[in-house]
Amino acid sequence: MPFPLPANTSFQITKREMDSDYVMPTLEASSDYYEVGYILSGDRLTITPDCSFALNADSVGTMPPFLYHRTIPLSNAPYHTYLIKFTPDFVKPLTDAFGSNILEQIYSQLLNHFPAAMRRRILLYFEEMYEIFQSDSPYGNFRLQCMLCDLLLVILNNRLAISPTSNTELSSGQIFHKTPLTPPIIDAIYYMEQHYPENPSLETVALFSGYSASHFSRLFHAQLGKSYSEYLTKIRIRHAQDLLLNTKKSVTEIALETGYLHTGNLSEQFKQQTGMTPLQYRKSYTY
């Protein structure tokens, strides 16, 4: 379980600066508070039983209590965020004014993107609340309560809609699985994301998840709509894309780093997934 709020605390905001390879060691869910966070830098894949989504710079992530989740890095960028934790009592003026289901409306969408003109305004909320929280102002708690209620309404009223889809493409932002993911399959995805350079076999990941290879294979496909090998290939190609755009490493170096023994194997699968060779992809997105 994640760290609870300190005793007699109903609001907390932290500014976290973590290495790009930071991972949540286990599935976690809070029991007494909501979370809302602003991503300053870094790219994260958040996996939940019902959906998964990619958070990147300027995204706002929201997480209600009792929803188990786990995050995994998607790139080598440092992971810097503002993170707010608050109890329902802290936003009582909001629920008194608009009804108890207002929090359900706000937290019905876990990934929040905004028009460019709104991003700076939303970041300012986090920056100012962090300053107030760090100060000794006698009015600080009241100001934080007012600002948080306003921020939540700004998120609800200005976020871009994300349509549910039946695929598992990160480019769509939010991923809706064919069926809810069970904890062993979430753990399997976590293992694959951490060990993809080793090209882990289905048997290895099945054993990690506590299933026979045949049973694991059926469960994996039923829940994710893709075979184990297809999903692993997508993970490796996604990391290759990141290395192509954000490093000057050669295609040969990237192939080895993403688990390919031969450059030709990376190039073949890369073209199947993206329609371009690795060098064409780098040239297309490098300005």
N, C-alpha and C positions, 0 to 999 in steps of 0.2 A: 504494500500500500504506500502511496506517497506520504510525505511528511504532512501531518495535520497542521492547521493554523495554531499558533501559540495560544495558550490558555487566555481567555478573556479578550481575544482578538477577533474582530469580524472583518477586517480588511488588511491586505498586505500587498505591496507592490515591490518587485525586485527587478533589477537590471542584471541580466545574466550574460556573461561572456564566456563561452565554452569552446573548446576545440571542435573542429569539424567532425571528428570521429566520435563525439559523445553519443552514447546510446542509452536508452532506458533498459536496465537489466532485466526487467520483468514486466508483465502486464500490470497496469496500475489503474486504480479508480479512486477518486476521493469519495468520502462519505458525508461530508458536511459543508462543502463549499463549491462554488462555481469558479471557473477559470476563464480569463480572456487575455490574450497575448498579442503583441505586435512584433512581427519578425523584422529586425533591423538588417540582418544579413544571414545568409545560409539557406540551405534547401533541405527540407525534412519530409519524409514520408510518414504519415500517421496512420496506423492500422487500427481499426475498431471492428467489432463483430459484424456490423451492418454496412460499413463503408470505409474506404480509405481515401486519403487525399494528400496532395503535395502542397506544402506551404513553402513560400519563398519570400524574398524581401518585399515589404509593404503589404503582405498578407496579414489578416487578423484571424487567429484561431480561437474558437470558443469550445469549452468542454464542460458539460454539466456533471453533476455528481452521479456516481454509480455506473458510469460508462467506462468499461475497461478499454485501455488503449496502450499503444506502444509506438515510439518514434524511432526512426532510422535515418541516418544521413543519406542524402542523394548526391552530394557534391563535396568538394574539398574546401568549400568556403567556410570560414569561421561562423559559428552559430551564436548570434547575439540577439537577445530579445528583451522586451519588457513583459513581465508576467504579473497579472493581477489575480489575486484570490480573494473571494468575498463570500460571506454567508448570506442566506436569503434575508435575514433580519436587517442587514446593512442597506438593502435596497427596498425596504418596506414602503417608503414614500412612492416608489414606482409601482409596486404591486397594489398599494392602496388606491392609487389613482386610476390604474388601468386594468386591475383584476389580476388574480393569481396566475392566470395562464400567459401573462406577458413574457415571463421568463421562458416558457415553453416555446413561444413564437421566436424569441431571439435566438435560442439555442437549438432550434430545429435545423439550422444550417451551421455546420461546424467550421466550414471554410468560407472566409469572407474576403472578396475582392471588391475594390471600389474604383470609380472613375478617377483618373489622374488628378483632377482638381480637388478631390476629397482626401487624398492620401495624406497630404501635409497637415490638414486640419485634424485628422484623426491622430496622427503622430503627436501633435501638440498636446492633446489630452493626456497621453501617456507621459510625456516629458514633464508637464506641469504637475500631474499627480505624483510623480516620483519626487519632484522637488518639495512639494508640500509634505509628503510622507516623511521625508528626511529632516524636515524642519521641526521646530518646537512651538509652532504657532498654536495658541489656545483655540483658534478657530479651524485648525487643520482638519479635524475629523468631519466637521460639518461641510466644509468645502469639498472634501473628498467624496462625501456621500452625494452631494449635489452633482459634482462632475461625473461620477460614475453613472448615476441615473441618466444623465444627459448623454453620455457616451454610448450607453446601451441603446438608447432610442436613435441616436445618429447611425449606429451600425444597422439597426433594423430597417431604417427608412432609406438608407443610401447604398446598401450592398447590392452587388450585381447578382441576379438570379443564376443559380446553377441547376440545370435540368438533370434529373436522374437518367442514367443510361444503363444499359445492360452489359457494357463492355468493361475492360479493365485498362483503359488507356490513361496514362498520367496526363496527357495533354488536355484531357477534358476537365482537369482540376480535381473533381471529386469522382471517386470510383464507387459504383454500386455493384456489389457482388451478386452473382446469380442466387445464392442463398446466404444466410448469415454464416460468418466464419466461426468455426469452433476454436477454442484456445489452442489445441495442438496444431491446427493449420496456421493460425497466427504465428505461433512459435516457429513453424517450418519456414514461413516467409521471412521472419526475422533471421533465421539461420542462413537462408539462402542469400539475403542481402549482405550478411557479414562474411560469408565464405565463398562468394561467387568467383573470386580469382582462382580458387582451388578446383573449380568445376565439380562441385559435390554431386555424387551419384544419387539417384532416387533412393537406392537402398540405404545410403548413409543418412539422408534426411528423414526417411521413414523410421529408421531406428531411433534417431533423435526425438521424433514425435511420439514414439511408443507404439507404432503400428507395423504390421507386415508390409512389405513393398507393394503387394497387390492391393491390399485394402487402402493403404495410403494413396496410391495412384488414383483409385476410384473416388475417394473423398476429395482429393485435391481438384480433380477435374469437375466434380459435381459442384463444388463451392466456388471455384474461380472461373469456370468455363474455359479453361485452357489446360493442356497437359503439363506435367512437371517440366519437361524439356522446353516447351514453348515459353513458359513463364521464366525459366532460368535464362533463356536466350534474351528475352526482353530486358531482364535486369542487367545482363552483361553489355548489351548494346546501349542501354541508357547511360551506363557509366562510361562507355567508350565515347558517346556523344559529349559528355561533360568534359572529358580529358581533351578531346579534339578542340573544343571551343575555349577552354580555360587554361590550357598548358601549351607549350611548344614541343611536346614530346612527339617523336616520330610514330608513324602507324605501327611499326614493328614493336616499339616500346609499349604502346597502348595495347597491342594485341597480347603481349606477355602479361601486362598488368591486369587485364580483364579475363585471363584464363585461357587464351588461345595459344596453342603451341606454334601455329603457323599463321603468318599475316594473311595468307590467302583465305583461311577459314573465317577470320574476322571480316575481311572484305566481302566475302560471299554472303554471310549472314547479315552484315550491315546493309548491303544493297537490297536484300530481301525485305528488311524491316523499314528502310527509309527511302528506297528508290534511288539512292546515290551511293557512290563509293565513299570511303572515309575522307579522302582528299577533296572530293567534290563537296562533301558536306562542310568541311572546314572552310573551303573557299566561299561557299554560298553564305555562310553566317559570319564571316570575318570582314569587317569594314575598315 
